Amino acid sequence: MVRIARKIDPKRIAELKKKIRDNRYLEAAIQRLAQTLTNELMQRSEPRL
């Protein structure tokens, strides 16, 4: 399957660059990733009937 890349959006890229410099944003993003991973691991470790 061939994937077609989206057009580059300079405004969106500028927004993302601004976010990645914001420590609060990064901390929240890392926390969300950690929570998602934890939830996934917990679901996999639950006994299945």
C-alpha positions as a Markdown table, in Angstrom:
| # | Residue | x | y | z |
|---|---|---|---|---|
| 1 | Met | 0.0 | 0.0 | 0.0 |
| 2 | Val | 1.4 | 3.4 | -1.0 |
| 3 | Arg | 1.1 | 6.2 | 1.5 |
| 4 | Ile | 0.7 | 9.7 | 0.3 |
| 5 | Ala | 2.4 | 12.3 | 2.5 |
| 6 | Arg | 0.3 | 15.3 | 3.7 |
| 7 | Lys | 1.3 | 18.7 | 2.5 |
| 8 | Ile | 3.6 | 20.6 | 4.9 |
| 9 | Asp | 1.8 | 23.1 | 7.0 |
| 10 | Pro | 4.2 | 25.7 | 8.2 |
| 11 | Lys | 1.7 | 27.1 | 10.7 |
| 12 | Arg | 1.3 | 23.6 | 12.3 |
| 13 | Ile | 5.0 | 23.1 | 12.4 |
| 14 | Ala | 5.5 | 26.4 | 14.2 |
| 15 | Glu | 2.8 | 25.5 | 16.7 |
| 16 | Leu | 4.6 | 22.1 | 17.4 |
| 17 | Lys | 8.0 | 23.8 | 17.8 |
| 18 | Lys | 6.5 | 26.2 | 20.3 |
| 19 | Lys | 4.9 | 23.3 | 22.3 |
| 20 | Ile | 8.1 | 21.2 | 22.4 |
| 21 | Arg | 9.9 | 24.2 | 24.0 |
| 22 | Asp | 7.2 | 24.3 | 26.8 |
| 23 | Asn | 8.3 | 22.2 | 29.7 |
| 24 | Arg | 4.8 | 22.0 | 31.1 |
| 25 | Tyr | 3.5 | 20.7 | 27.7 |
| 26 | Leu | 6.3 | 18.1 | 27.5 |
| 27 | Glu | 5.7 | 16.9 | 31.1 |
| 28 | Ala | 2.0 | 16.5 | 30.4 |
| 29 | Ala | 2.7 | 14.7 | 27.2 |
| 30 | Ile | 5.1 | 12.3 | 28.8 |
| 31 | Gln | 2.6 | 11.7 | 31.6 |
| 32 | Arg | -0.1 | 10.9 | 29.1 |
| 33 | Leu | 2.2 | 8.4 | 27.3 |
| 34 | Ala | 3.2 | 6.8 | 30.5 |
| 35 | Gln | -0.5 | 6.4 | 31.6 |
| 36 | Thr | -1.4 | 4.9 | 28.2 |
| 37 | Leu | 1.4 | 2.4 | 28.3 |
| 38 | Thr | 0.6 | 1.5 | 31.9 |
| 39 | Asn | -3.1 | 0.9 | 31.0 |
| 40 | Glu | -2.1 | -1.2 | 28.0 |
| 41 | Leu | 0.3 | -3.3 | 30.1 |
| 42 | Met | -2.3 | -3.8 | 32.8 |
| 43 | Gln | -4.9 | -4.9 | 30.3 |
| 44 | Arg | -2.5 | -7.5 | 28.9 |
| 45 | Ser | -1.6 | -8.9 | 32.3 |
| 46 | Glu | -5.2 | -9.4 | 33.4 |
| 47 | Pro | -6.3 | -13.0 | 33.4 |
| 48 | Arg | -8.5 | -13.9 | 30.5 |
| 49 | Leu | -11.5 | -16.1 | 30.9 |
